[in-house]
Amino acid sequence: YDVDTISVWNYDIAPWRNEPRMIAQLNIEYEDGTNDAVISDDSWSCIYSSSEIRSGGIRQGELLLSLTKDLDLWKKSVICNPPCIILSAESMPGSKVIEVLEAKSITEPKPGVFVFDFGQNISGWGRLKQGTSATLRYAERLADDGTITQEPIDCFYKTGDGNFQTDHLASFIDSKKPTEPKFTYHGFRYVQFEDLNKKPTKDTLKACVVHTDFKSAGSFECSNELLNKIQQCTLWSYRGNFANGFPTDCPHREKNGWTGDAHLAAEQAMYNWQNVAAYEKWMNDCKDEQQPDGNIAAIIPTSGWGYQWGNGPAWDSAYVLIPWYLYRYEGDVRVLENHYDNMRLYVDYMTSRADAEGLVSHGLGDWAPYKTVTPVVVTSSGYYYVDALIVSKAAALLGKDSDAKKYGDLADKIREAYNKRLYQGDGVYSIGSQTAQSCALHQGFAEALAADDRAKVVERLVESVEKSGGHLDFGILGAKYFFRSLSENGHADLAY
């Protein structure tokens, strides 16, 4: 709400940034059954009470000083503008402390500097034993000397005060409760413990695991310990990236709601977690951020950054895919009813960006591939096709028959143009990369080929694995296409 960190994402100049403000309504029900309401207005007086929170930031941390006594001041209230145009009730569970971890070990790499290792990457914060004061620095990695390292951070933003993921916590000896921050969270496994007068024990500091309060939807366990560990890593990663009410890319450096990361993780989330309310709320955020021409930002929420860089079909399609996933996995037609017009508007926006052949090549491609860079037209046009197909199916479900035909015809045209330009013959799509081959299979383009050609597409995908020495050679998008394409086409053993 009031981030002051100067960053490439411009949250320090976001339109909602301002001083704290409040709105209140007290509903009174009397014993005789009558009711009354007391609503905050300029007749109120406000009491300013000294706070233990002296400063704080979502990426920096908090300065927390316990008070010796309250210092209260009364002032006349001031009517002010709301922090946003539309005020709406919270429609999803809040974040809470889900679990408390004890350190696996404590080391002292330098005199008076102690490092707590909690044995697990988490999102959350440290909880200090009552009567303890310390500076806590959070990180996922250790430097060669055993202290923590928070690098690299300066390539994206400056924290202003030089602190990053750092809490300064102080409480007096007679404090009756542990000390912990309230308006920040960190991504970490290690906590560097400084400014302590005595050597800490495992009871001195605990780690609070914090994320949006969604419950488990199911579980997976098998006889293969490697697969069990992969599943556990998946669950921890997802929890760590849903710590503050919307899906993020990381719980430490950025904490941004990258749309591509969100939709790529959404299907596993619907198997593992009861998180429908959070996704429905975030879809409303996407609707709020959509521009009149249909364009969508790469990060949501956004201060205004991301409409010209970082977006594109492979990311923006979150606003079409996630409502469709909610329908498929939950039978939730309401989400399609609520967002259909905007989903359609986004497909129309992509159509306005299409080239003469009907394909699109704007936006991020297969982000951060190991070695081989697949042309953006492969993946962006792939999502353009899928989005048009989804809108056609959603229109049919909602009884919009003319739209169903319109967008179904559009999808057919995109697939025809895709195969005409990108299919090279002999089973090769584009440059024959793992991403290009599996995109053609996963997104449905190869289905339009003759049976022999389609079989060759699978063969070329297998050969692309052999050419890379049995290693993965794709980025964030290919990671989803690749394993599904192998598994669905008779090569689950190779996928494994």
C-alpha positions as CSV (number, residue, x, y, z in Angstrom):
1,Y,0.0,0.0,0.0
2,D,2.7,2.5,0.9
3,V,5.9,1.1,-0.6
4,D,8.6,3.7,-0.8
5,T,11.3,1.6,-2.3
6,I,12.5,3.0,-5.6
7,S,12.3,0.2,-8.2
8,V,12.0,-0.5,-11.9
9,W,8.3,-1.3,-11.2
10,N,7.6,2.2,-9.9
11,Y,5.6,1.2,-6.8
12,D,7.0,4.3,-5.0
13,I,4.8,6.4,-7.3
14,A,1.8,4.1,-7.4
15,P,-1.5,5.9,-7.5
16,W,-2.6,4.2,-4.2
17,R,0.5,5.1,-2.3
18,N,-0.4,7.4,0.7
19,E,-0.6,7.7,4.4
20,P,-2.7,5.1,6.3
21,R,-6.4,5.9,6.5
22,M,-9.5,4.2,7.8
23,I,-13.2,3.8,7.3
24,A,-15.4,2.4,10.0
25,Q,-19.0,1.4,10.7
26,L,-20.2,0.2,14.1
27,N,-23.4,-1.7,14.0
28,I,-25.4,-1.7,17.3
29,E,-28.2,-4.1,18.0
30,Y,-30.2,-3.0,21.2
31,E,-32.0,-5.4,23.6
32,D,-35.3,-4.1,22.3
33,G,-34.5,-5.3,18.8
34,T,-33.8,-1.9,17.3
35,N,-30.6,-1.1,15.4
36,D,-28.3,1.8,15.0
37,A,-25.1,2.5,13.0
38,V,-22.2,4.8,13.9
39,I,-20.2,5.7,10.7
40,S,-16.9,7.4,10.6
41,D,-17.2,11.1,9.5
42,D,-15.8,14.5,10.4
43,S,-17.6,14.5,13.8
44,W,-15.2,11.9,15.0
45,S,-12.1,12.6,17.0
46,C,-9.1,10.4,16.5
47,I,-6.5,9.2,19.0
48,Y,-3.0,9.0,17.8
49,S,-1.2,6.3,19.8
50,S,2.5,5.7,19.7
51,S,3.3,2.6,17.7
52,E,6.1,0.1,18.2
53,I,6.4,0.0,14.3
54,R,8.8,2.9,13.4
55,S,9.3,2.0,9.7
56,G,8.6,-0.8,7.3
57,G,8.6,-1.9,3.7
58,I,7.5,-5.0,1.9
59,R,11.0,-5.7,0.5
60,Q,13.0,-4.0,3.3
61,G,11.6,-5.2,6.6
62,E,10.5,-3.5,9.8
63,L,12.0,-1.4,12.6
64,L,10.2,-2.5,15.7
65,L,10.8,-0.8,19.1
66,S,8.8,-1.8,22.1
67,L,7.4,1.1,24.1
68,T,7.9,2.0,27.8
69,K,4.5,3.7,27.9
70,D,1.8,4.9,25.5
71,L,1.8,8.5,24.3
72,D,-1.7,9.3,23.2
73,L,-2.8,12.5,21.4
74,W,-6.4,13.4,20.5
75,K,-7.0,15.2,17.2
76,K,-10.0,16.1,15.1
77,S,-10.5,13.6,12.2
78,V,-10.0,14.7,8.7
79,I,-12.1,13.5,5.8
80,C,-9.8,12.2,3.0
81,N,-10.0,10.4,-0.3
82,P,-10.1,6.6,-0.3
83,P,-6.9,4.9,-1.3
84,C,-8.5,3.6,-4.6
85,I,-11.5,4.3,-6.8
86,I,-13.4,1.2,-5.9
87,L,-13.6,0.0,-2.3
88,S,-14.7,-3.6,-1.9
89,A,-14.9,-6.1,0.9
90,E,-12.1,-8.6,1.2
91,S,-13.2,-11.6,-0.8
92,M,-10.6,-14.2,0.0
93,P,-8.8,-15.5,3.1
94,G,-6.0,-13.4,4.5
95,S,-2.4,-14.5,5.1
96,K,-1.5,-16.1,8.4
97,V,1.2,-18.0,10.2
98,I,0.6,-21.5,9.1
99,E,3.5,-23.2,10.8
100,V,6.4,-22.4,13.1
101,L,9.9,-24.0,12.4
102,E,12.8,-24.5,14.8
103,A,16.3,-24.1,13.5
104,K,18.1,-27.2,12.3
105,S,21.5,-25.7,13.3
106,I,23.1,-22.5,14.5
107,T,26.6,-21.4,13.4
108,E,28.9,-18.5,14.4
109,P,30.9,-17.6,11.2
110,K,32.1,-14.4,12.8
111,P,32.3,-13.3,16.4
112,G,28.9,-12.1,17.5
113,V,27.2,-13.0,14.2
114,F,25.0,-16.1,14.3
115,V,23.3,-17.9,11.4
116,F,20.2,-19.9,11.9
117,D,19.5,-22.6,9.3
118,F,15.9,-23.6,9.2
119,G,16.5,-26.3,6.6
120,Q,13.8,-25.2,4.3
121,N,13.1,-22.2,2.0
122,I,10.0,-20.5,3.2
123,S,8.1,-17.2,3.1
124,G,7.5,-15.5,6.4
125,W,9.5,-13.9,9.2
126,G,11.4,-14.5,12.4
127,R,9.8,-14.6,15.8
128,L,12.1,-13.5,18.7
129,K,11.8,-14.8,22.2
130,Q,10.3,-12.3,24.6
131,G,12.8,-9.9,26.1
132,T,15.2,-10.3,23.1
133,S,16.5,-7.7,20.7
134,A,18.3,-8.3,17.5
135,T,18.8,-7.4,13.8
136,L,17.6,-10.2,11.6
137,R,18.9,-10.5,8.0
138,Y,17.1,-13.0,5.8
139,A,18.5,-14.9,2.8
140,E,18.3,-18.1,0.8
141,R,22.0,-18.7,0.4
142,L,25.3,-18.5,2.3
143,A,28.5,-16.9,1.2
144,D,31.8,-18.8,1.3
145,D,32.6,-17.5,4.7
146,G,29.3,-18.9,6.2
147,T,27.5,-15.5,6.5
148,I,24.4,-14.9,4.4
149,T,24.4,-13.4,1.0
150,Q,21.5,-11.4,-0.5
151,E,23.1,-10.7,-3.9
152,P,22.1,-9.7,-6.5
153,I,19.5,-7.1,-5.5
154,D,20.6,-3.7,-6.8
155,C,19.9,-4.5,-10.4
156,F,16.2,-4.0,-9.8
157,Y,15.9,-1.4,-7.0
158,K,17.5,0.5,-4.2
159,T,16.1,0.0,-0.7
160,G,16.9,3.6,0.2
161,D,18.1,2.9,3.7
162,G,20.5,0.1,2.6
163,N,18.4,-2.6,4.2
164,F,17.0,-5.5,2.2
165,Q,15.0,-8.3,4.0
166,T,16.1,-6.9,7.3
167,D,14.2,-6.6,10.5
168,H,15.4,-4.6,13.5
169,L,13.4,-5.9,16.4
170,A,13.7,-4.8,20.0
171,S,11.7,-5.6,23.1
172,F,12.1,-4.9,26.8
173,I,13.0,-7.6,29.3
174,D,9.5,-7.6,30.9
175,S,7.8,-8.1,27.5
176,K,5.1,-10.8,27.9
177,K,5.0,-11.9,24.2
178,P,7.5,-12.7,21.4
179,T,8.5,-10.0,19.0
180,E,7.8,-10.3,15.3
181,P,7.0,-8.0,12.3
182,K,3.5,-7.4,11.1
183,F,3.6,-5.6,7.7
184,T,6.3,-7.4,5.8
185,Y,7.5,-10.8,4.9
186,H,10.7,-12.4,3.5
187,G,11.8,-15.3,1.5
188,F,14.6,-17.3,3.3
189,R,16.1,-20.4,4.7
190,Y,18.8,-18.6,6.7
191,V,18.5,-15.8,9.2
192,Q,21.6,-13.9,10.3
193,F,21.3,-12.9,13.9
194,E,23.2,-9.8,15.0
195,D,23.4,-7.3,17.9
196,L,22.8,-9.8,20.6
197,N,24.4,-9.5,24.1
198,K,24.5,-13.3,24.6
199,K,24.8,-16.4,22.6
200,P,21.4,-17.5,21.2
201,T,19.8,-21.0,21.4
202,K,17.2,-22.6,19.2
203,D,14.5,-21.2,21.5
204,T,15.7,-17.6,20.8
205,L,14.5,-17.4,17.2
206,K,11.8,-19.4,15.4
207,A,10.7,-19.1,11.8
208,C,7.1,-18.4,11.0
209,V,5.8,-19.9,7.7
210,V,3.3,-17.4,6.3
211,H,1.0,-17.7,3.3
212,T,-2.5,-17.1,2.1
213,D,-4.8,-19.2,4.3
214,F,-5.9,-21.9,1.8
215,K,-6.4,-25.6,2.7
216,S,-5.0,-28.7,1.1
217,A,-7.2,-30.2,-1.7
218,G,-5.4,-33.5,-1.9
219,S,-2.1,-35.3,-1.5
220,F,0.3,-37.4,-3.6
221,E,2.7,-40.1,-2.3
222,C,4.3,-43.0,-4.0
223,S,7.1,-45.6,-3.5
224,N,9.6,-43.4,-5.4
225,E,11.3,-41.0,-3.0
226,L,12.5,-38.7,-5.7
227,L,9.0,-38.1,-6.9
228,N,7.8,-37.5,-3.4
229,K,10.6,-34.9,-2.9
230,I,9.6,-33.2,-6.2
231,Q,6.1,-33.0,-5.0
232,Q,7.1,-31.6,-1.6
233,C,9.3,-29.0,-3.4
234,T,6.3,-28.1,-5.5
235,L,4.1,-27.5,-2.5
236,W,6.7,-25.4,-0.7
237,S,7.3,-23.3,-3.8
238,Y,3.7,-22.6,-4.3
239,R,3.1,-21.7,-0.7
240,G,6.1,-19.4,-0.7
241,N,4.7,-17.6,-3.8
242,F,1.2,-17.0,-2.5
243,A,2.2,-15.2,0.7
244,N,0.4,-11.9,0.3
245,G,-2.8,-12.6,-1.5
246,F,-1.8,-13.0,-5.1
247,P,0.5,-15.4,-7.0
248,T,4.1,-14.1,-7.2
249,D,7.4,-15.0,-8.9
250,C,9.5,-15.1,-5.8
251,P,9.1,-14.2,-2.1
252,H,12.2,-12.1,-1.7
253,R,13.6,-9.9,-4.4
254,E,10.5,-9.0,-6.6
255,K,7.3,-10.3,-4.9
256,N,5.5,-9.4,-8.2
257,G,2.3,-10.9,-9.6
258,W,3.8,-12.0,-12.9
259,T,1.0,-13.3,-15.0
260,G,3.0,-16.0,-16.8
261,D,4.3,-17.6,-13.6
262,A,0.8,-17.6,-12.2
263,H,-1.0,-19.4,-15.0
264,L,1.9,-22.0,-15.4
265,A,1.4,-22.9,-11.8
266,A,-2.4,-22.8,-11.6
267,E,-3.2,-26.3,-12.7
268,Q,-1.0,-28.0,-10.1
269,A,-2.4,-25.6,-7.6
270,M,-6.0,-26.8,-8.3
271,Y,-5.0,-30.4,-7.7
272,N,-3.1,-29.5,-4.5
273,W,-4.9,-26.6,-2.9
274,Q,-8.4,-25.2,-2.2
275,N,-7.5,-21.8,-3.5
276,V,-10.5,-20.8,-5.7
277,A,-11.4,-17.6,-3.7
278,A,-7.9,-16.3,-4.2
279,Y,-7.8,-16.9,-7.9
280,E,-11.3,-15.4,-8.4
281,K,-10.2,-12.3,-6.5
282,W,-7.0,-12.1,-8.6
283,M,-9.1,-12.4,-11.8
284,N,-10.9,-9.3,-10.6
285,D,-7.6,-7.6,-10.2
286,C,-6.7,-8.5,-13.8
287,K,-10.1,-7.1,-14.9
288,D,-9.3,-3.9,-13.0
289,E,-5.9,-3.5,-14.7
290,Q,-7.1,-4.3,-18.3
291,Q,-6.9,-1.3,-20.6
292,P,-9.8,-0.2,-22.8
293,D,-8.1,-1.7,-25.8
294,G,-7.8,-5.0,-24.1
295,N,-4.1,-4.9,-23.2
296,I,-3.0,-6.4,-19.9
297,A,0.1,-5.7,-17.8
298,A,2.8,-8.3,-17.2
299,I,2.5,-7.9,-13.4
300,I,-0.8,-7.5,-11.5
301,P,-1.1,-5.5,-9.3
302,T,0.8,-2.9,-11.2
303,S,1.6,0.8,-10.6
304,G,1.3,1.2,-14.3
305,W,4.4,-0.7,-15.3
306,G,4.3,-3.7,-17.7
307,Y,2.0,-2.7,-20.5
308,Q,4.8,-2.3,-23.0
309,W,7.4,-4.6,-21.6
310,G,7.2,-8.1,-20.2
311,N,3.7,-8.8,-21.3
312,G,2.4,-10.5,-24.5
313,P,0.2,-13.6,-25.0
314,A,2.4,-16.1,-23.1
315,W,1.9,-14.0,-20.0
316,D,-1.3,-12.1,-20.5
317,S,-3.2,-15.3,-21.2
318,A,-3.4,-15.8,-17.5
319,Y,-6.6,-13.8,-17.8
320,V,-8.1,-16.3,-20.2
321,L,-6.5,-19.5,-18.9
322,I,-7.2,-19.3,-15.2
323,P,-11.0,-18.6,-15.5
324,W,-11.1,-21.6,-17.9
325,Y,-9.1,-23.7,-15.4
326,L,-11.5,-22.8,-12.6
327,Y,-14.4,-23.9,-14.8
328,R,-12.6,-27.2,-15.8
329,Y,-11.4,-28.1,-12.3
330,E,-14.2,-26.7,-10.2
331,G,-17.2,-26.5,-12.4
332,D,-17.3,-22.8,-11.8
333,V,-19.3,-21.2,-14.6
334,R,-19.7,-17.9,-12.7
335,V,-16.1,-17.0,-13.3
336,L,-16.7,-17.3,-17.0
337,E,-19.9,-15.2,-16.8
338,N,-18.0,-12.5,-14.9
339,H,-15.0,-12.3,-17.2
340,Y,-16.2,-13.5,-20.6
341,D,-16.5,-10.0,-22.1
342,N,-13.0,-9.1,-21.0
343,M,-11.5,-12.4,-22.1
344,R,-13.0,-11.8,-25.5
345,L,-11.7,-8.2,-25.5
346,Y,-8.2,-9.6,-24.9
347,V,-8.4,-11.9,-27.9
348,D,-9.6,-9.0,-30.0
349,Y,-6.5,-7.0,-28.8
350,M,-4.2,-9.9,-29.9
351,T,-6.0,-9.9,-33.2
352,S,-5.2,-6.2,-33.6
353,R,-1.5,-7.0,-33.1
354,A,-1.4,-9.9,-35.6
355,D,0.7,-9.7,-38.7
356,A,-0.6,-10.1,-42.3
357,E,-0.6,-13.9,-42.0
358,G,-2.5,-13.9,-38.7
359,L,0.2,-14.7,-36.2
360,V,1.6,-12.7,-33.3
361,S,5.2,-12.3,-32.1
362,H,5.1,-9.6,-29.4
363,G,5.9,-10.2,-25.8
364,L,8.2,-12.5,-23.8
365,G,9.0,-15.9,-25.3
366,D,10.3,-19.0,-23.7
367,W,11.8,-17.0,-20.8
368,A,15.3,-18.0,-19.6
369,P,16.0,-21.1,-21.7
370,Y,19.1,-23.2,-20.9
371,K,20.7,-22.8,-24.4
372,T,18.3,-22.8,-27.4
373,V,16.2,-19.7,-27.9
374,T,12.9,-20.5,-29.6
375,P,11.4,-17.7,-31.8
376,V,8.7,-15.7,-29.9
377,V,6.2,-16.2,-32.7
378,V,6.1,-19.9,-31.8
379,T,4.9,-19.4,-28.2
380,S,3.0,-16.1,-28.6
381,S,1.0,-17.5,-31.5
382,G,0.5,-20.7,-29.6
383,Y,-1.3,-18.9,-26.7
384,Y,-3.2,-16.7,-29.2
385,Y,-4.7,-19.8,-30.7
386,V,-5.5,-21.4,-27.3
387,D,-7.1,-18.2,-26.1
388,A,-9.3,-17.9,-29.2
389,L,-10.3,-21.6,-28.7
390,I,-11.2,-21.1,-25.0
391,V,-13.3,-18.0,-25.7
392,S,-15.1,-20.0,-28.4
393,K,-15.8,-22.8,-25.9
394,A,-16.8,-20.3,-23.1
395,A,-19.2,-18.6,-25.5
396,A,-20.9,-21.9,-26.3
397,L,-21.3,-22.7,-22.6
398,L,-22.9,-19.3,-22.0
399,G,-25.2,-19.6,-25.0
400,K,-23.4,-17.0,-27.1
401,D,-23.7,-19.0,-30.3
402,S,-22.5,-16.3,-32.8
403,D,-19.4,-15.6,-30.7
404,A,-18.7,-19.4,-30.4
405,K,-18.6,-19.6,-34.2
406,K,-16.7,-16.3,-34.6
407,Y,-13.9,-17.3,-32.2
408,G,-13.9,-20.9,-33.3
409,D,-13.3,-19.8,-36.9
410,L,-10.6,-17.5,-35.7
411,A,-8.9,-20.4,-33.9
412,D,-9.0,-22.5,-37.1
413,K,-7.4,-19.6,-39.1
414,I,-4.6,-19.2,-36.5
415,R,-3.9,-22.9,-36.6
416,E,-3.8,-23.0,-40.4
417,A,-1.5,-19.9,-40.5
418,Y,0.7,-21.5,-37.8
419,N,1.2,-24.7,-39.7
420,K,1.7,-22.9,-43.0
421,R,4.5,-20.7,-41.6
422,L,6.1,-22.8,-38.9
423,Y,5.8,-26.4,-40.0
424,Q,8.9,-27.2,-42.0
425,G,8.0,-30.7,-43.0
426,D,9.4,-34.0,-41.8
427,G,8.0,-33.4,-38.3
428,V,10.0,-30.2,-37.7
429,Y,8.3,-27.1,-36.3
430,S,10.3,-23.8,-36.5
431,I,13.9,-24.6,-35.4
432,G,13.0,-28.0,-34.1
433,S,13.8,-27.1,-30.5
434,Q,12.3,-28.9,-27.5
435,T,10.0,-26.0,-26.9
436,A,8.9,-25.6,-30.6
437,Q,8.2,-29.4,-31.0
438,S,6.4,-29.7,-27.7
439,C,4.4,-26.5,-28.2
440,A,3.0,-27.8,-31.5
441,L,1.9,-31.0,-29.7
442,H,0.7,-29.5,-26.4
443,Q,-1.1,-26.5,-27.9
444,G,-2.8,-28.7,-30.6
445,F,-1.2,-27.6,-33.9
446,A,0.1,-31.0,-34.8
447,E,-3.5,-32.4,-34.6
448,A,-4.2,-30.8,-37.9
449,L,-1.4,-32.7,-39.6
450,A,-1.7,-36.0,-41.3
451,A,-1.2,-39.0,-39.0
452,D,2.3,-39.8,-40.4
453,D,3.5,-36.2,-40.0
454,R,2.1,-36.0,-36.5
455,A,4.0,-39.1,-35.5
456,K,7.2,-37.5,-37.0
457,V,6.7,-34.4,-34.8
458,V,6.9,-36.7,-31.8
459,E,10.0,-38.4,-33.2
460,R,11.7,-35.1,-33.7
461,L,10.9,-34.1,-30.1
462,V,12.5,-37.3,-28.9
463,E,15.5,-36.6,-31.2
464,S,15.8,-33.1,-29.7
465,V,16.3,-34.7,-26.3
466,E,19.0,-37.0,-27.7
467,K,20.7,-34.1,-29.4
468,S,21.0,-32.3,-26.0
469,G,22.6,-35.4,-24.4
470,G,19.4,-36.3,-22.5
471,H,19.3,-32.9,-20.9
472,L,16.5,-30.2,-20.6
473,D,16.9,-27.3,-23.1
474,F,13.9,-25.0,-22.7
475,G,12.6,-22.1,-20.6
476,I,9.6,-21.4,-18.4
477,L,7.1,-22.1,-21.2
478,G,8.7,-25.3,-22.6
479,A,8.8,-26.7,-19.1
480,K,5.0,-27.1,-19.2
481,Y,4.7,-28.3,-22.8
482,F,7.6,-30.7,-22.8
483,F,6.8,-33.2,-20.2
484,R,3.1,-33.4,-21.1
485,S,3.9,-33.8,-24.8
486,L,6.3,-36.7,-24.1
487,S,3.9,-38.4,-21.6
488,E,0.8,-38.0,-23.8
489,N,2.6,-39.5,-26.8
490,G,4.0,-42.7,-25.5
491,H,7.2,-41.5,-24.0
492,A,6.5,-41.2,-20.3
493,D,9.7,-43.2,-19.6
494,L,11.7,-40.5,-21.4
495,A,9.9,-37.7,-19.5
496,Y,10.8,-39.5,-16.3
